[in-house]
Amino acid sequence: MRIKLTLIVIMSGVLSASLGATSGVAQESNVPASESMHRAGESAGNAATSAGHAVEHTYHGAATALKDTAITAKVKTALHENKSTKDSDIHVTTIAGVVTLTGSVPSSEVSEHAQHAAEQTTGVKGVKNQLAVAPTAAH
C-alpha cells in the first residue's frame, strides 16, 4: 500500500512539473512556438525520468527492507537455537545486510558465540557486535 501511495504522489509530481513547464515556456514572448513546445517536451521527459528513478529507488528500498527482515529473523532463530546464547538478552537489527547485536550477555564467550552465529547466517554481509558483558551477581 505504501509503494502504491508513493507512486501516486510521484506521478502527481510528474504531471504537475510537466504542466508547469508547459505553461511557463508558453508564456515566453520572444520564443517561437516550436521552441516552446520542444522545451516543454524536454521538461516533461526530464520529470518522467526523475519519477522513474524515484520509483526504482523506492522498489530497491522495499526489497532491501524485506531482505533485512528475513535476515533478522534467521539470526534470531540461530541465537535461540544456540545453547550458549538462547537465554541471553540479545537484540538484532539489520540494515542493508549488516547485523547489529545489542543487549547484554553473561560473558565474552557468549558474545563471541552470538557474533559467530550471526556471521554464519545466510545473507549477512557483516556483524557489529555491540553486546555488553553484564557483571555476574555475587552471592
N, CA, C and O atoms as CSV, one atom per row, in Angstrom:
chain,resi,resn,atom,element,x,y,z
A,1,MET,N,N,0.822,-1.183,0.000
A,1,MET,CA,C,0.000,0.000,0.000
A,1,MET,C,C,0.869,1.251,0.000
A,1,MET,O,O,0.559,2.222,-0.689
A,2,ARG,N,N,1.964,1.233,0.774
A,2,ARG,CA,C,2.842,2.394,0.857
A,2,ARG,C,C,3.516,2.674,-0.486
A,2,ARG,O,O,3.697,3.831,-0.865
A,3,ILE,N,N,3.888,1.598,-1.211
A,3,ILE,CA,C,4.538,1.771,-2.511
A,3,ILE,C,C,3.548,2.378,-3.497
A,3,ILE,O,O,3.916,3.264,-4.268
A,4,LYS,N,N,2.283,1.912,-3.485
A,4,LYS,CA,C,1.281,2.459,-4.389
A,4,LYS,C,C,1.074,3.940,-4.114
A,4,LYS,O,O,0.987,4.742,-5.044
A,5,LEU,N,N,0.996,4.303,-2.841
A,5,LEU,CA,C,0.803,5.706,-2.482
A,5,LEU,C,C,1.995,6.538,-2.935
A,5,LEU,O,O,1.823,7.649,-3.438
A,6,THR,N,N,3.193,6.010,-2.761
A,6,THR,CA,C,4.400,6.713,-3.196
A,6,THR,C,C,4.374,6.922,-4.703
A,6,THR,O,O,4.727,7.997,-5.189
A,7,LEU,N,N,3.956,5.899,-5.447
A,7,LEU,CA,C,3.895,6.010,-6.904
A,7,LEU,C,C,2.882,7.073,-7.317
A,7,LEU,O,O,3.133,7.841,-8.245
A,8,ILE,N,N,1.737,7.122,-6.633
A,8,ILE,CA,C,0.719,8.116,-6.958
A,8,ILE,C,C,1.259,9.520,-6.722
A,8,ILE,O,O,1.069,10.414,-7.547
A,9,VAL,N,N,1.935,9.708,-5.591
A,9,VAL,CA,C,2.499,11.017,-5.272
A,9,VAL,C,C,3.555,11.408,-6.299
A,9,VAL,O,O,3.594,12.556,-6.742
A,10,ILE,N,N,4.408,10.467,-6.678
A,10,ILE,CA,C,5.465,10.748,-7.657
A,10,ILE,C,C,4.855,11.102,-9.006
A,10,ILE,O,O,5.275,12.068,-9.643
A,11,MET,N,N,3.867,10.327,-9.445
A,11,MET,CA,C,3.257,10.585,-10.743
A,11,MET,C,C,2.514,11.927,-10.737
A,11,MET,O,O,2.486,12.624,-11.752
A,12,SER,N,N,1.913,12.288,-9.603
A,12,SER,CA,C,1.262,13.597,-9.494
A,12,SER,C,C,2.296,14.704,-9.677
A,12,SER,O,O,2.032,15.714,-10.330
A,13,GLY,N,N,3.481,14.500,-9.087
A,13,GLY,CA,C,4.560,15.473,-9.232
A,13,GLY,C,C,5.024,15.594,-10.671
A,13,GLY,O,O,5.330,16.693,-11.134
A,14,VAL,N,N,5.079,14.471,-11.388
A,14,VAL,CA,C,5.485,14.490,-12.797
A,14,VAL,C,C,4.477,15.290,-13.605
A,14,VAL,O,O,4.847,16.130,-14.426
A,15,LEU,N,N,3.196,15.022,-13.363
A,15,LEU,CA,C,2.160,15.732,-14.099
A,15,LEU,C,C,2.210,17.219,-13.797
A,15,LEU,O,O,2.112,18.044,-14.706
A,16,SER,N,N,2.361,17.565,-12.532
A,16,SER,CA,C,2.444,18.985,-12.155
A,16,SER,C,C,3.656,19.656,-12.795
A,16,SER,O,O,3.560,20.769,-13.312
A,17,ALA,N,N,4.798,18.968,-12.755
A,17,ALA,CA,C,6.017,19.527,-13.344
A,17,ALA,C,C,5.853,19.708,-14.849
A,17,ALA,O,O,6.292,20.710,-15.413
A,18,SER,N,N,5.223,18.739,-15.489
A,18,SER,CA,C,5.025,18.819,-16.934
A,18,SER,C,C,4.114,19.979,-17.292
A,18,SER,O,O,4.405,20.750,-18.206
A,19,LEU,N,N,3.015,20.098,-16.571
A,19,LEU,CA,C,2.081,21.187,-16.846
A,19,LEU,C,C,2.715,22.537,-16.544
A,19,LEU,O,O,2.548,23.497,-17.297
A,20,GLY,N,N,3.443,22.600,-15.436
A,20,GLY,CA,C,4.113,23.845,-15.073
A,20,GLY,C,C,5.140,24.237,-16.115
A,20,GLY,O,O,5.259,25.411,-16.469
A,21,ALA,N,N,5.878,23.265,-16.603
A,21,ALA,CA,C,6.897,23.552,-17.612
A,21,ALA,C,C,6.249,24.031,-18.902
A,21,ALA,O,O,6.748,24.949,-19.553
A,22,THR,N,N,5.143,23.409,-19.266
A,22,THR,CA,C,4.466,23.795,-20.497
A,22,THR,C,C,3.912,25.204,-20.392
A,22,THR,O,O,4.086,26.004,-21.311
A,23,SER,N,N,3.247,25.522,-19.286
A,23,SER,CA,C,2.662,26.852,-19.161
A,23,SER,C,C,3.746,27.911,-19.033
A,23,SER,O,O,3.601,29.006,-19.576
A,24,GLY,N,N,4.822,27.610,-18.331
A,24,GLY,CA,C,5.900,28.572,-18.147
A,24,GLY,C,C,6.614,28.871,-19.454
A,24,GLY,O,O,6.972,30.019,-19.716
A,25,VAL,N,N,6.825,27.853,-20.275
A,25,VAL,CA,C,7.533,28.042,-21.539
A,25,VAL,C,C,6.652,28.780,-22.530
A,25,VAL,O,O,7.134,29.618,-23.292
A,26,ALA,N,N,5.364,28.472,-22.523
A,26,ALA,CA,C,4.457,29.103,-23.484
A,26,ALA,C,C,4.331,30.586,-23.224
A,26,ALA,O,O,3.986,31.331,-24.141
A,27,GLN,N,N,4.598,31.052,-22.005
A,27,GLN,CA,C,4.458,32.456,-21.671
A,27,GLN,C,C,5.641,33.296,-22.154
A,27,GLN,O,O,5.561,34.524,-22.156
A,28,GLU,N,N,6.724,32.661,-22.559
A,28,GLU,CA,C,7.872,33.421,-23.042
A,28,GLU,C,C,7.508,34.026,-24.406
A,28,GLU,O,O,7.234,33.293,-25.357
A,29,SER,N,N,7.506,35.346,-24.499
A,29,SER,CA,C,7.017,36.013,-25.706
A,29,SER,C,C,8.015,36.014,-26.858
A,29,SER,O,O,7.596,36.091,-28.013
A,30,ASN,N,N,9.304,35.933,-26.595
A,30,ASN,CA,C,10.309,36.025,-27.649
A,30,ASN,C,C,10.715,34.672,-28.214
A,30,ASN,O,O,11.593,34.607,-29.075
A,31,VAL,N,N,10.097,33.590,-27.750
A,31,VAL,CA,C,10.480,32.251,-28.177
A,31,VAL,C,C,9.438,31.735,-29.159
A,31,VAL,O,O,8.242,31.789,-28.874
A,32,PRO,N,N,9.882,31.229,-30.326
A,32,PRO,CA,C,8.922,30.669,-31.285
A,32,PRO,C,C,8.132,29.508,-30.661
A,32,PRO,O,O,8.611,28.848,-29.739
A,33,ALA,N,N,6.950,29.277,-31.163
A,33,ALA,CA,C,6.071,28.234,-30.617
A,33,ALA,C,C,6.729,26.855,-30.685
A,33,ALA,O,O,6.597,26.060,-29.753
A,34,SER,N,N,7.432,26.567,-31.772
A,34,SER,CA,C,8.064,25.245,-31.904
A,34,SER,C,C,9.136,25.038,-30.834
A,34,SER,O,O,9.285,23.943,-30.291
A,35,GLU,N,N,9.888,26.118,-30.538
A,35,GLU,CA,C,10.910,26.031,-29.487
A,35,GLU,C,C,10.256,25.858,-28.125
A,35,GLU,O,O,10.752,25.097,-27.294
A,36,SER,N,N,9.150,26.552,-27.885
A,36,SER,CA,C,8.418,26.410,-26.624
A,36,SER,C,C,7.946,24.974,-26.426
A,36,SER,O,O,8.077,24.408,-25.341
A,37,MET,N,N,7.400,24.398,-27.485
A,37,MET,CA,C,6.917,23.017,-27.403
A,37,MET,C,C,8.079,22.048,-27.180
A,37,MET,O,O,7.955,21.083,-26.425
A,38,HIS,N,N,9.192,22.307,-27.832
A,38,HIS,CA,C,10.373,21.459,-27.663
A,38,HIS,C,C,10.854,21.496,-26.206
A,38,HIS,O,O,11.136,20.459,-25.606
A,39,ARG,N,N,10.940,22.699,-25.660
A,39,ARG,CA,C,11.370,22.847,-24.270
A,39,ARG,C,C,10.379,22.178,-23.310
A,39,ARG,O,O,10.783,21.535,-22.341
A,40,ALA,N,N,9.104,22.331,-23.584
A,40,ALA,CA,C,8.087,21.700,-22.742
A,40,ALA,C,C,8.224,20.180,-22.787
A,40,ALA,O,O,8.101,19.504,-21.766
A,41,GLY,N,N,8.475,19.664,-23.966
A,41,GLY,CA,C,8.672,18.216,-24.108
A,41,GLY,C,C,9.887,17.729,-23.347
A,41,GLY,O,O,9.841,16.685,-22.696
A,42,GLU,N,N,10.982,18.484,-23.425
A,42,GLU,CA,C,12.185,18.120,-22.671
A,42,GLU,C,C,11.927,18.155,-21.167
A,42,GLU,O,O,12.362,17.264,-20.438
A,43,SER,N,N,11.219,19.185,-20.706
A,43,SER,CA,C,10.904,19.297,-19.272
A,43,SER,C,C,10.057,18.121,-18.812
A,43,SER,O,O,10.300,17.551,-17.748
A,44,ALA,N,N,9.069,17.763,-19.608
A,44,ALA,CA,C,8.216,16.627,-19.254
A,44,ALA,C,C,9.035,15.336,-19.241
A,44,ALA,O,O,8.867,14.491,-18.362
A,45,GLY,N,N,9.910,15.198,-20.214
A,45,GLY,CA,C,10.760,13.999,-20.263
A,45,GLY,C,C,11.688,13.916,-19.064
A,45,GLY,O,O,11.879,12.842,-18.493
A,46,ASN,N,N,12.268,15.052,-18.680
A,46,ASN,CA,C,13.148,15.069,-17.505
A,46,ASN,C,C,12.377,14.733,-16.238
A,46,ASN,O,O,12.879,14.011,-15.377
A,47,ALA,N,N,11.156,15.254,-16.118
A,47,ALA,CA,C,10.328,14.965,-14.944
A,47,ALA,C,C,9.979,13.483,-14.891
A,47,ALA,O,O,10.000,12.881,-13.818
A,48,ALA,N,N,9.662,12.896,-16.028
A,48,ALA,CA,C,9.331,11.465,-16.076
A,48,ALA,C,C,10.549,10.613,-15.717
A,48,ALA,O,O,10.426,9.611,-15.012
A,49,THR,N,N,11.716,11.012,-16.200
A,49,THR,CA,C,12.940,10.281,-15.867
A,49,THR,C,C,13.204,10.339,-14.368
A,49,THR,O,O,13.554,9.332,-13.753
A,50,SER,N,N,13.035,11.533,-13.780
A,50,SER,CA,C,13.231,11.668,-12.335
A,50,SER,C,C,12.245,10.802,-11.569
A,50,SER,O,O,12.616,10.157,-10.588
A,51,ALA,N,N,11.000,10.782,-12.005
A,51,ALA,CA,C,9.991,9.949,-11.347
A,51,ALA,C,C,10.356,8.482,-11.479
A,51,ALA,O,O,10.194,7.708,-10.535
A,52,GLY,N,N,10.845,8.101,-12.644
A,52,GLY,CA,C,11.260,6.708,-12.848
A,52,GLY,C,C,12.371,6.312,-11.900
A,52,GLY,O,O,12.363,5.208,-11.356
A,53,HIS,N,N,13.329,7.206,-11.697
A,53,HIS,CA,C,14.424,6.936,-10.759
A,53,HIS,C,C,13.889,6.831,-9.331
A,53,HIS,O,O,14.334,5.981,-8.560
A,54,ALA,N,N,12.941,7.691,-8.982
A,54,ALA,CA,C,12.363,7.649,-7.635
A,54,ALA,C,C,11.626,6.330,-7.403
A,54,ALA,O,O,11.723,5.742,-6.326
A,55,VAL,N,N,10.898,5.874,-8.405
A,55,VAL,CA,C,10.191,4.594,-8.292
A,55,VAL,C,C,11.195,3.461,-8.123
A,55,VAL,O,O,10.996,2.566,-7.301
A,56,GLU,N,N,12.259,3.500,-8.892
A,56,GLU,CA,C,13.290,2.457,-8.810
A,56,GLU,C,C,13.924,2.430,-7.424
A,56,GLU,O,O,14.129,1.358,-6.855
A,57,HIS,N,N,14.234,3.605,-6.878
A,57,HIS,CA,C,14.820,3.678,-5.539
A,57,HIS,C,C,13.844,3.167,-4.487
A,57,HIS,O,O,14.245,2.482,-3.546
A,58,THR,N,N,12.564,3.496,-4.642
A,58,THR,CA,C,11.546,3.017,-3.709
A,58,THR,C,C,11.460,1.500,-3.747
A,58,THR,O,O,11.388,0.850,-2.704
A,59,TYR,N,N,11.467,0.936,-4.953
A,59,TYR,CA,C,11.409,-0.518,-5.099
A,59,TYR,C,C,12.612,-1.179,-4.438
A,59,TYR,O,O,12.456,-2.131,-3.673
A,60,HIS,N,N,13.805,-0.682,-4.728
A,60,HIS,CA,C,15.012,-1.282,-4.162
A,60,HIS,C,C,15.045,-1.130,-2.641
A,60,HIS,O,O,15.500,-2.030,-1.936
A,61,GLY,N,N,14.565,-0.002,-2.139
A,61,GLY,CA,C,14.492,0.196,-0.695
A,61,GLY,C,C,13.559,-0.810,-0.041
A,61,GLY,O,O,13.869,-1.365,1.014
A,62,ALA,N,N,12.416,-1.041,-0.674
A,62,ALA,CA,C,11.459,-2.016,-0.132
A,62,ALA,C,C,12.034,-3.424,-0.197
A,62,ALA,O,O,11.868,-4.204,0.740
A,63,ALA,N,N,12.703,-3.753,-1.287
A,63,ALA,CA,C,13.300,-5.086,-1.424
A,63,ALA,C,C,14.386,-5.299,-0.371
A,63,ALA,O,O,14.485,-6.378,0.213
A,64,THR,N,N,15.198,-4.274,-0.130
A,64,THR,CA,C,16.247,-4.366,0.890
A,64,THR,C,C,15.635,-4.539,2.273
A,64,THR,O,O,16.126,-5.332,3.076
A,65,ALA,N,N,14.568,-3.804,2.552
A,65,ALA,CA,C,13.905,-3.919,3.856
A,65,ALA,C,C,13.355,-5.323,4.067
A,65,ALA,O,O,13.441,-5.858,5.173
A,66,LEU,N,N,12.799,-5.921,3.037
A,66,LEU,CA,C,12.289,-7.289,3.154
A,66,LEU,C,C,13.423,-8.284,3.405
A,66,LEU,O,O,13.288,-9.193,4.224
A,67,LYS,N,N,14.523,-8.110,2.705
A,67,LYS,CA,C,15.683,-8.988,2.914
A,67,LYS,C,C,16.220,-8.828,4.336
A,67,LYS,O,O,16.554,-9.814,4.993
A,68,ASP,N,N,16.300,-7.588,4.803
A,68,ASP,CA,C,16.801,-7.327,6.155
A,68,ASP,C,C,15.905,-7.971,7.207
A,68,ASP,O,O,16.400,-8.512,8.195
A,69,THR,N,N,14.602,-7.916,7.003
A,69,THR,CA,C,13.666,-8.535,7.941
A,69,THR,C,C,13.877,-10.042,7.988
A,69,THR,O,O,13.859,-10.641,9.063
A,70,ALA,N,N,14.077,-10.652,6.830
A,70,ALA,CA,C,14.313,-12.095,6.774
A,70,ALA,C,C,15.638,-12.458,7.458
A,70,ALA,O,O,15.708,-13.457,8.174
A,71,ILE,N,N,16.670,-11.665,7.245
A,71,ILE,CA,C,17.972,-11.915,7.888
A,71,ILE,C,C,17.830,-11.799,9.405
A,71,ILE,O,O,18.334,-12.646,10.142
A,72,THR,N,N,17.147,-10.759,9.869
A,72,THR,CA,C,16.946,-10.575,11.310
A,72,THR,C,C,16.266,-11.802,11.904
A,72,THR,O,O,16.675,-12.297,12.954
A,73,ALA,N,N,15.235,-12.288,11.237
A,73,ALA,CA,C,14.514,-13.469,11.734
A,73,ALA,C,C,15.424,-14.697,11.782
A,73,ALA,O,O,15.376,-15.470,12.738
A,74,LYS,N,N,16.249,-14.874,10.753
A,74,LYS,CA,C,17.164,-16.025,10.722
A,74,LYS,C,C,18.207,-15.937,11.843
A,74,LYS,O,O,18.525,-16.943,12.479
A,75,VAL,N,N,18.733,-14.739,12.081
A,75,VAL,CA,C,19.737,-14.572,13.142
A,75,VAL,C,C,19.096,-14.828,14.510
A,75,VAL,O,O,19.686,-15.501,15.356
A,76,LYS,N,N,17.897,-14.295,14.726
A,76,LYS,CA,C,17.212,-14.515,15.999
A,76,LYS,C,C,16.963,-16.003,16.230
A,76,LYS,O,O,17.122,-16.500,17.345
A,77,THR,N,N,16.574,-16.707,15.175
A,77,THR,CA,C,16.361,-18.153,15.281
A,77,THR,C,C,17.668,-18.859,15.622
A,77,THR,O,O,17.694,-19.736,16.486
A,78,ALA,N,N,18.741,-18.484,14.952
A,78,ALA,CA,C,20.044,-19.105,15.220
A,78,ALA,C,C,20.475,-18.858,16.667
A,78,ALA,O,O,21.011,-19.761,17.310
A,79,LEU,N,N,20.253,-17.669,17.178
A,79,LEU,CA,C,20.630,-17.357,18.558
A,79,LEU,C,C,19.761,-18.120,19.553
A,79,LEU,O,O,20.237,-18.557,20.601
A,80,HIS,N,N,18.489,-18.275,19.215
A,80,HIS,CA,C,17.578,-19.008,20.104
A,80,HIS,C,C,17.919,-20.503,20.140
A,80,HIS,O,O,17.767,-21.156,21.172
A,81,GLU,N,N,18.376,-21.030,19.015
A,81,GLU,CA,C,18.702,-22.456,18.931
A,81,GLU,C,C,20.102,-22.781,19.464
A,81,GLU,O,O,20.427,-23.949,19.675
A,82,ASN,N,N,20.917,-21.767,19.681
A,82,ASN,CA,C,22.278,-21.964,20.171
A,82,ASN,C,C,22.248,-22.085,21.700
A,82,ASN,O,O,21.721,-21.204,22.379
A,83,LYS,N,N,22.808,-23.165,22.239
A,83,LYS,CA,C,22.785,-23.398,23.687
A,83,LYS,C,C,23.441,-22.260,24.466
A,83,LYS,O,O,22.997,-21.924,25.563
A,84,SER,N,N,24.470,-21.678,23.918
A,84,SER,CA,C,25.205,-20.614,24.613
A,84,SER,C,C,24.449,-19.293,24.649
A,84,SER,O,O,24.588,-18.523,25.599
A,85,THR,N,N,23.650,-19.026,23.621
A,85,THR,CA,C,23.036,-17.703,23.507
A,85,THR,C,C,21.530,-17.684,23.747
A,85,THR,O,O,20.947,-16.605,23.850
A,86,LYS,N,N,20.889,-18.836,23.839
A,86,LYS,CA,C,19.421,-18.859,23.869
A,86,LYS,C,C,18.805,-18.151,25.073
A,86,LYS,O,O,17.684,-17.654,24.963
A,87,ASP,N,N,19.476,-18.083,26.200
A,87,ASP,CA,C,18.917,-17.431,27.382
A,87,ASP,C,C,19.425,-16.001,27.577
A,87,ASP,O,O,19.163,-15.387,28.612
A,88,SER,N,N,20.136,-15.480,26.606
A,88,SER,CA,C,20.699,-14.124,26.712
A,88,SER,C,C,19.721,-13.086,26.179
A,88,SER,O,O,18.820,-13.399,25.401
A,89,ASP,N,N,19.915,-11.853,26.611
A,89,ASP,CA,C,19.093,-10.722,26.191
A,89,ASP,C,C,19.774,-10.047,25.002
A,89,ASP,O,O,20.438,-9.021,25.155
A,90,ILE,N,N,19.600,-10.636,23.807
A,90,ILE,CA,C,20.272,-10.140,22.608
A,90,ILE,C,C,19.226,-9.607,21.638
A,90,ILE,O,O,18.269,-10.297,21.288
A,91,HIS,N,N,19.430,-8.367,21.213
A,91,HIS,CA,C,18.548,-7.736,20.238
A,91,HIS,C,C,19.269,-7.692,18.896
A,91,HIS,O,O,20.477,-7.461,18.832
A,92,VAL,N,N,18.511,-7.917,17.828
A,92,VAL,CA,C,19.095,-8.000,16.486
A,92,VAL,C,C,18.408,-6.984,15.575
A,92,VAL,O,O,17.180,-6.936,15.495
A,93,THR,N,N,19.211,-6.180,14.896
A,93,THR,CA,C,18.702,-5.303,13.841
A,93,THR,C,C,19.577,-5.504,12.609
A,93,THR,O,O,20.762,-5.821,12.713
A,94,THR,N,N,18.971,-5.316,11.452
A,94,THR,CA,C,19.709,-5.495,10.203
A,94,THR,C,C,19.425,-4.321,9.282
A,94,THR,O,O,18.272,-3.948,9.066
A,95,ILE,N,N,20.494,-3.742,8.742
A,95,ILE,CA,C,20.373,-2.665,7.761
A,95,ILE,C,C,21.302,-2.994,6.598
A,95,ILE,O,O,22.520,-3.078,6.756
A,96,ALA,N,N,20.702,-3.176,5.439
A,96,ALA,CA,C,21.442,-3.496,4.210
A,96,ALA,C,C,22.363,-4.710,4.396
A,96,ALA,O,O,23.487,-4.730,3.895
A,97,GLY,N,N,21.870,-5.714,5.121
A,97,GLY,CA,C,22.626,-6.944,5.307
A,97,GLY,C,C,23.617,-6.926,6.454
A,97,GLY,O,O,24.225,-7.952,6.759
A,98,VAL,N,N,23.793,-5.775,7.099
A,98,VAL,CA,C,24.718,-5.672,8.232
A,98,VAL,C,C,23.908,-5.821,9.523
A,98,VAL,O,O,23.011,-5.026,9.806
A,99,VAL,N,N,24.241,-6.844,10.286
A,99,VAL,CA,C,23.530,-7.160,11.519
A,99,VAL,C,C,24.207,-6.464,12.693
A,99,VAL,O,O,25.432,-6.475,12.818
A,100,THR,N,N,23.388,-5.861,13.552
A,100,THR,CA,C,23.898,-5.260,14.779
A,100,THR,C,C,23.310,-6.029,15.954
A,100,THR,O,O,22.094,-6.190,16.066
A,101,LEU,N,N,24.194,-6.498,16.822
A,101,LEU,CA,C,23.786,-7.214,18.028
A,101,LEU,C,C,23.935,-6.274,19.213
A,101,LEU,O,O,25.014,-5.730,19.450
A,102,THR,N,N,22.839,-6.080,19.964
A,102,THR,CA,C,22.880,-5.245,21.162
A,102,THR,C,C,22.229,-6.011,22.299
A,102,THR,O,O,21.552,-7.016,22.083
A,103,GLY,N,N,22.440,-5.528,23.499
A,103,GLY,CA,C,21.882,-6.183,24.676
A,103,GLY,C,C,22.993,-6.589,25.616
A,103,GLY,O,O,24.121,-6.104,25.525
A,104,SER,N,N,22.651,-7.491,26.523
A,104,SER,CA,C,23.672,-7.924,27.486
A,104,SER,C,C,23.769,-9.441,27.506
A,104,SER,O,O,22.784,-10.156,27.320
A,105,VAL,N,N,24.976,-9.899,27.736
A,105,VAL,CA,C,25.279,-11.331,27.817
A,105,VAL,C,C,26.128,-11.568,29.068
A,105,VAL,O,O,26.781,-10.648,29.559
A,106,PRO,N,N,26.119,-12.805,29.584
A,106,PRO,CA,C,26.845,-13.067,30.827
A,106,PRO,C,C,28.375,-13.139,30.700
A,106,PRO,O,O,29.086,-13.007,31.696
A,107,SER,N,N,28.882,-13.349,29.466
A,107,SER,CA,C,30.340,-13.470,29.329
A,107,SER,C,C,30.779,-13.107,27.918
A,107,SER,O,O,29.972,-13.039,26.991
A,108,SER,N,N,32.083,-12.875,27.780
A,108,SER,CA,C,32.627,-12.566,26.453
A,108,SER,C,C,32.513,-13.783,25.529
A,108,SER,O,O,32.410,-13.633,24.311
A,109,GLU,N,N,32.532,-14.986,26.109
A,109,GLU,CA,C,32.382,-16.197,25.291
A,109,GLU,C,C,30.998,-16.234,24.649
A,109,GLU,O,O,30.867,-16.596,23.480
A,110,VAL,N,N,29.974,-15.865,25.400
A,110,VAL,CA,C,28.614,-15.844,24.851
A,110,VAL,C,C,28.524,-14.780,23.759
A,110,VAL,O,O,27.867,-14.991,22.740
A,111,SER,N,N,29.177,-13.650,23.965
A,111,SER,CA,C,29.213,-12.596,22.954
A,111,SER,C,C,29.848,-13.117,21.664
A,111,SER,O,O,29.343,-12.859,20.571
A,112,GLU,N,N,30.937,-13.838,21.793
A,112,GLU,CA,C,31.623,-14.412,20.628
A,112,GLU,C,C,30.750,-15.447,19.930
A,112,GLU,O,O,30.704,-15.492,18.701
A,113,HIS,N,N,30.054,-16.281,20.706
A,113,HIS,CA,C,29.143,-17.275,20.115
A,113,HIS,C,C,28.030,-16.574,19.327
A,113,HIS,O,O,27.677,-17.006,18.230
A,114,ALA,N,N,27.488,-15.504,19.884
A,114,ALA,CA,C,26.428,-14.757,19.211
A,114,ALA,C,C,26.932,-14.156,17.899
A,114,ALA,O,O,26.256,-14.230,16.872
A,115,GLN,N,N,28.113,-13.568,17.942
A,115,GLN,CA,C,28.683,-12.979,16.736
A,115,GLN,C,C,28.915,-14.052,15.683
A,115,GLN,O,O,28.599,-13.851,14.510
A,116,HIS,N,N,29.461,-15.179,16.090
A,116,HIS,CA,C,29.735,-16.267,15.143
A,116,HIS,C,C,28.429,-16.785,14.528
A,116,HIS,O,O,28.360,-17.028,13.323
A,117,ALA,N,N,27.395,-16.953,15.361
A,117,ALA,CA,C,26.110,-17.430,14.851
A,117,ALA,C,C,25.549,-16.451,13.818
A,117,ALA,O,O,25.016,-16.872,12.792
A,118,ALA,N,N,25.666,-15.162,14.083
A,118,ALA,CA,C,25.179,-14.156,13.140
A,118,ALA,C,C,25.993,-14.184,11.847
A,118,ALA,O,O,25.426,-14.121,10.756
A,119,GLU,N,N,27.302,-14.278,11.963
A,119,GLU,CA,C,28.174,-14.290,10.783
A,119,GLU,C,C,27.899,-15.491,9.886
A,119,GLU,O,O,28.067,-15.405,8.670
A,120,GLN,N,N,27.480,-16.605,10.469
A,120,GLN,CA,C,27.232,-17.823,9.703
A,120,GLN,C,C,25.837,-17.854,9.065
A,120,GLN,O,O,25.505,-18.800,8.350
A,121,THR,N,N,25.039,-16.846,9.315
A,121,THR,CA,C,23.678,-16.805,8.789
A,121,THR,C,C,23.689,-16.331,7.338
A,121,THR,O,O,24.359,-15.358,6.993
A,122,THR,N,N,22.942,-17.029,6.507
A,122,THR,CA,C,22.855,-16.697,5.087
A,122,THR,C,C,22.342,-15.276,4.888
A,122,THR,O,O,21.348,-14.873,5.493
A,123,GLY,N,N,23.028,-14.523,4.036
A,123,GLY,CA,C,22.613,-13.165,3.705
A,123,GLY,C,C,23.297,-12.080,4.509
A,123,GLY,O,O,23.224,-10.903,4.155
A,124,VAL,N,N,23.965,-12.466,5.592
A,124,VAL,CA,C,24.635,-11.481,6.446
A,124,VAL,C,C,25.918,-11.008,5.765
A,124,VAL,O,O,26.766,-11.815,5.385
A,125,LYS,N,N,26.046,-9.689,5.616
A,125,LYS,CA,C,27.236,-9.109,4.991
A,125,LYS,C,C,28.270,-8.679,6.018
A,125,LYS,O,O,29.451,-8.546,5.695
A,126,GLY,N,N,27.838,-8.463,7.242
A,126,GLY,CA,C,28.741,-8.046,8.301
A,126,GLY,C,C,28.005,-8.051,9.622
A,126,GLY,O,O,26.775,-8.058,9.661
A,127,VAL,N,N,28.775,-8.048,10.721
A,127,VAL,CA,C,28.184,-8.060,12.055
A,127,VAL,C,C,28.853,-6.987,12.903
A,127,VAL,O,O,30.079,-6.911,12.975
A,128,LYS,N,N,28.037,-6.164,13.541
A,128,LYS,CA,C,28.519,-5.186,14.524
A,128,LYS,C,C,28.118,-5.733,15.887
A,128,LYS,O,O,26.942,-5.737,16.250
A,129,ASN,N,N,29.100,-6.186,16.620
A,129,ASN,CA,C,28.840,-6.767,17.936
A,129,ASN,C,C,28.933,-5.667,18.989
A,129,ASN,O,O,30.027,-5.242,19.362
A,130,GLN,N,N,27.777,-5.213,19.460
A,130,GLN,CA,C,27.725,-4.176,20.488
A,130,GLN,C,C,27.163,-4.744,21.793
A,130,GLN,O,O,26.562,-4.025,22.592
A,131,LEU,N,N,27.370,-6.042,21.991
A,131,LEU,CA,C,26.873,-6.696,23.198
A,131,LEU,C,C,27.698,-6.280,24.409
A,131,LEU,O,O,28.923,-6.183,24.342
A,132,ALA,N,N,27.011,-6.039,25.504
A,132,ALA,CA,C,27.680,-5.684,26.739
A,132,ALA,C,C,27.733,-6.929,27.630
A,132,ALA,O,O,26.754,-7.664,27.755
A,133,VAL,N,N,28.877,-7.142,28.233
A,133,VAL,CA,C,29.016,-8.258,29.168
A,133,VAL,C,C,28.548,-7.763,30.536
A,133,VAL,O,O,29.143,-6.859,31.122
A,134,ALA,N,N,27.471,-8.374,31.030
A,134,ALA,CA,C,26.889,-7.968,32.303
A,134,ALA,C,C,27.688,-8.608,33.428
A,134,ALA,O,O,28.037,-9.786,33.360
A,135,PRO,N,N,27.976,-7.826,34.461
A,135,PRO,CA,C,28.712,-8.411,35.586
A,135,PRO,C,C,27.828,-9.460,36.285
A,135,PRO,O,O,26.619,-9.288,36.440
A,136,THR,N,N,28.474,-10.527,36.688
A,136,THR,CA,C,27.723,-11.581,37.376
A,136,THR,C,C,27.452,-11.166,38.818
A,136,THR,O,O,28.274,-10.512,39.460
A,137,ALA,N,N,26.309,-11.553,39.297
A,137,ALA,CA,C,25.916,-11.187,40.659
A,137,ALA,C,C,26.666,-12.078,41.671
A,137,ALA,O,O,26.695,-13.301,41.537
A,138,ALA,N,N,27.257,-11.445,42.663
A,138,ALA,CA,C,27.975,-12.190,43.696
A,138,ALA,C,C,26.989,-12.599,44.777
A,138,ALA,O,O,26.152,-11.802,45.202
A,139,HIS,N,N,27.092,-13.835,45.214
A,139,HIS,CA,C,26.181,-14.323,46.257
A,139,HIS,C,C,26.933,-14.562,47.520
A,139,HIS,O,O,26.345,-14.976,48.520
